[in-house]
Each structure stands twice: as structure tokens, then as C-alpha cells.
Amino acid sequence: MERRAPADRHLLVCGRWDPWLSVVSLDDALDPAHWGTDRAVINRLRVTPDVAGPDGAPAPACGLPVGVAVSRELERLFVVNHAGSASAAETARMPHGHAGSVTVLDIKAALDRGNTGTLNAVSRIIATGTYGPVGSVLTPDGAHLLVAAGEGNGTEDGGCAITVIRAADGTVLHNYPLAAEGVPSAHPSPHEDFGRYPDPAGIAVTAAHGGLVFTGNGGTDDVSVLRLSAVLAGDRGGEIARIPVRHGPFGIAVSVDERLLAVANRESARTGIEGNIISLIDIARAASDPAPAVTAEVLVGTDRDDEPTRPMSCAFAPGGELFAASYRTGTVSRIDTTAAREVRRITLVAPDGSPACPRGVCVVGAYVAVSGGAKSRSGSSWLWILDAASLETVGLVGGVGNEAYLVAPL
């Protein structure tokens, strides 16, 4: 099947507990006849290899696919598997601390409906050499994929690296170290032992100011600022600053004009306190004078300072507006970044009455796509399509995973 034009008429949803990537037609999702069904899902692509199942027979690894990046030339997709090739039984016992992987898919094959439920679109699976990866981003020139390693070997704590992968052939060049000290916590979060390792989740890049990399560090409640050239070359000393934020960050995003970094304050791994703000960081200050780099904290999902909303991710529109998804309150916010305030909010509704639990958000043309749904059963997650101006829900797609995670436009 030929790829539709324009290229951004599809959405990619990571299924998490369903080891697949859902490919959704935006045009079909906007058709009222498809409301609340899975008819807009044109493919569910396997992204993990077969491993031994409970009875010894081959079964797809669980893998926990959580994020996806699209190559600059629109030829490849890169899916981050938080738990690599771990089995369903292994991830059910412990979803953290597994060796991670990145699955590379051919976009033309990914859009071929004949490949649904198969590995036919997979060109390679890359072992990252790290544990519990989450966020990924392509460098501005598209030559390298950077993947944030969020955990340690067998532990939820202990993540302290960025995997640098050559995008053209999938070669892992190195794992770039972030500053850390001591021994990772052996406890699940929240625990007071956290705080020595950054445990990065979100990752973003900018070509501005000579090229910078940012990671949202859930373990240390801060954002790392690194020189992109040093990260790519493997030169030590590339981490030039840590910018404190109020609660452990998860998703982060750079504005289209590369002036602002937005940081979703999800929760502190040390205290368990859930956040309710988006931190706005001035990128020029982050590169030169990081101490005053946080220029605003925007309350999202609530009007009360003391109500946790647990914002998971955020995404900029080309005009500078920012959209944020808050898991705890099931809300999506539109933020005026100039005024640094939430200007519109909507509470998402799942047709089956289950909590919306939004996690991923992306902007696609005049629309905002939001992925979510509580952990339940295979195919129980939802994708909401919102009008970017009004935040009215104009499309609803089911069957996009189980506790679906991040979403990206294609």
C-alpha cells in the first residue's frame, strides 16, 4: 500500500502491555461512523520477538513498547521497548529493570495492511545495552537516535545513560554516561534511597546554541543539559548543568522555534508526591546561565495548588501553544506559553466508564492526539482526537493497546 499524503495523516500508538504498535488513520478516526471503534486502526504491528511462553511454545515477548520516533526521511520507525525481549510472565512479576531494545520498522511495510499481527515490517531489533529505556529522539540531522536509559539492571533505580545509535544501520555507538553516584536503590519507588541516579525518561534535542540534549530525570527531580557534540562523540564532560524542577519529570518537549523546553512534572521517585505543573525553561539560559533557566511553572489539570494531576507528557504546536496530558485527573490542557498559564482544559471520557489515564500527546495539523486508558485487557486503550482550538473531542479510536503509552504523528 502506498503511503498517504500528507505524511502526517497517520498516528502511531505504543501498546505497552500489548506488544504492538498501532497505526491509526487520522482521516478514518475523524469519520463519525468510526467513533469509539477500532476501524481506524489499519495495522497492529508486532515489535517484539518470539520467546518461550508458559507452556514452552513460542509467544511474543511482552517488551512493553512505550515510545516511537519517526526518521527524518520517513523511511523508518524506531520503537523503544522498555522491557526488551522479556516475556509476559517476567514483566508481570517485575516491569522494571529489564534489558531494553529498539525495534526498527520499515514505514512502507508498516502501512501495508497485510502485515498486521506479524513481524514483516521489522528490519532489525537493537539491544540498547541499557535497562528500562523510555524516551527517544532523533538528532536534528536525523543521523542518530538518542535513547534515555531510565533504570538499572533488575532495579527501578540506576538509569544513567543515553544510548547513541546510528540511525542508518542501527549500530549502537556507545552509551553516554550521565552523572550518578553510589549504589542504586534496591527498593521500588517511592523511596528515600532514590536521588543518586538520574533515571532519565524524557529526552529532547535542539540545534540551537551549538546543539543541546535535555533529559528529564525522574530519579533526581531535575533536567540535564548536555552538549550534543560531546554526546555524539562520547566525550566526557558533556553534561554542563542540572536544572532542578519541582517533581520528577517525565515527558519533555522543545518548542518549534527552539526557545523553550517544556517539562511535565510527573512525580518524585523519592517522596511519591505527584506533580501538577509544567516547567518552562528558557533554552538560551539553560545553555549559558542555567540557575535562572526555569522561567515559569504552569498549573495544569486543576485550579488548586494542592491537587496532584500527574502530568505525563507535553507537545508544542507550531504556533507556540503547548498541550499537556495529566494522568491523574484525566485532563488535557492548552497552555499559552507567553502568558504562562493554562487557557483551556478538557476532561477525557472513555465510553466504557474506565479512567482515561492519558499518557501520550502529540500535535498533528489542526488536531491534538492523546493516548491513554487504564491497564486492563488486550485492546482496551483509547486514542482521542481533539480539535486543537476548542479541545472538543472529534474522534475516538479503540483497540490501541493495553495501558497505551506514547503517541507520535506520521
Sequence and secondary structure as in RCSB ss.txt:
>XXXX:A:sequence
MERRAPADRHLLVCGRWDPWLSVVSLDDALDPAHWGTDRAVINRLRVTPDVAGPDGAPAPACGLPVGVAVSRELE
RLFVVNHAGSASAAETARMPHGHAGSVTVLDIKAALDRGNTGTLNAVSRIIATGTYGPVGSVLTPDGAHLLVAAG
EGNGTEDGGCAITVIRAADGTVLHNYPLAAEGVPSAHPSPHEDFGRYPDPAGIAVTAAHGGLVFTGNGGTDDVSV
LRLSAVLAGDRGGEIARIPVRHGPFGIAVSVDERLLAVANRESARTGIEGNIISLIDIARAASDPAPAVTAEVLV
GTDRDDEPTRPMSCAFAPGGELFAASYRTGTVSRIDTTAAREVRRITLVAPDGSPACPRGVCVVGAYVAVSGGAK
SRSGSSWLWILDAASLETVGLVGGVGNEAYLVAPL
>XXXX:A:secstr
    SSGGGEEEEE BTS EEEEEEHHHHT GGGTTBSTTEEEEEE S EEE TTSSEEE    EEEEEE TTSS
EEEEEETTTT  HHHHHH  SS EEEEEEEEHHHHT GGGTTSSTTEEEEEEEEEEEEEEEEE TTSSEEEEEEE
EETTEEEEEEEEEEEETTT  EEEEEE    S   SS SS TT SSS  EEEEEEESGGG EEEEEETTTTEEEE
EEHHHHHHT TT EEEEEE SS EEEEEE TTSSEEEEEE B TTT  B  EEEEEEHHHHHH  TT EEEEEE 
S S TT    EEEEEE TTS EEEEETTTTEEEEEETTTTEEEEEEE   TTS      EEEEETTEEEEEE  S
 STT  EEEEEETTT  EEEEEE S BS   EEE 
